[in-house]
C-alpha cells in the first residue's frame, strides 16, 4: 500500500464488539479546499491546526497539493515543481511530515521542523514514506524494499528518532505488507498488515516492540490509522454486509462508528487528538472525496 495509492483504495485483549451502523456522538464539519477536486485531511494537532492534501486541476493534469486549515480558513502553501506533494501530519510545535513525488518520479519523505528539512530514507529502500509524528519528532511510516519471487516489493514499517535513526519492523504474520500509520506520545504505533491470505489486520505496536492484532469481528479488512495519548484509536474496516469501508474509534474496548453524513461509499478517519477530535475524509454518493472534522458532541 504505497503512499500515493491512498485513494485506490500497550492494549490489553480487546472486547470484540461489533461496529454500529450509524454515526453517533460527533458533530461534523466539512473540510474542502475551494477549487479542489478532492480534499484529504490527514493530520491535526492539539491547537486544531489541520493538514492534508487536495487535488488541484492544472490544465489536463491533476496535481496533489498540501494544505493547512487554521482558525476556519485555508492557508496558502507554495508548491510549484513537485507533481505530488502532501502534508501528512503536524505536531504541537507545528513540525510536519511530508511526502513529495517530483515530476522526474523521484520520491522524498521528510520531517520539516523550524524551517529545517530532514530527508528520511531507509538505507537500501526503493521508496520511503513518512505518515505521522509525535511531539518528540519521532516519525513512523513505511518503506518498499526487496521483491518477493513474483517481483512484488516488500513493504515494512519503521520508526525514526533524531538520536537513534531508523528502527524497522514487520508485524508478526505479515506476508510482505506492514505499514505504520500513527504514533502517540508514548511511542505506541498503529497500522495495518496483510497476511498470506490477503486479509488485512490492524496492529498496535507497544514501545517495547510487542505487537497486538486488532480486527473488527467478521471483517476481512481492518486498518488502524491514528492513536492519542489515552490509547483511543481511529481507523476503518470493510463492512461485510455491503463491502463499504467505514470509520470507527476504538476506546475502552468498544468500536464506535465515525461515519459522516453523506458518506455513501466510505469514511476514513486518520488522526485523533487527546480531547477526541478526529480528522479524515469520506466518499459521497457521486464518488467525490471530502474532508471532515469530527468533534465530540457535548
Secondary structure, DSSP 8 states (H G I E B T S, - for coil): --GGGSS-----S-------SS--SEEEEEE--TTEEEEEEEEE-TT--EEEEEEEEETTEEEEEEEEEETTEEE-----S-SEEEEEEE-TT--EEEEEE-TTS-EEEEEEETTEEEEE--TT-SEEEEEEE-TT--EEEEEEEEE-TTS-EEEEEEEEETTTEEEEE--TT-SSEEEEEEE-TT--EEEEEE-TT--EEEEEE-TTS-EEEE--TT-SBEEEEEE-TT--EEEEEE-TTT--EEEEEEETTEEEEE--TT-TT-EEEEEE-TT--EEEEEE-TTS-EEEEEEEE--
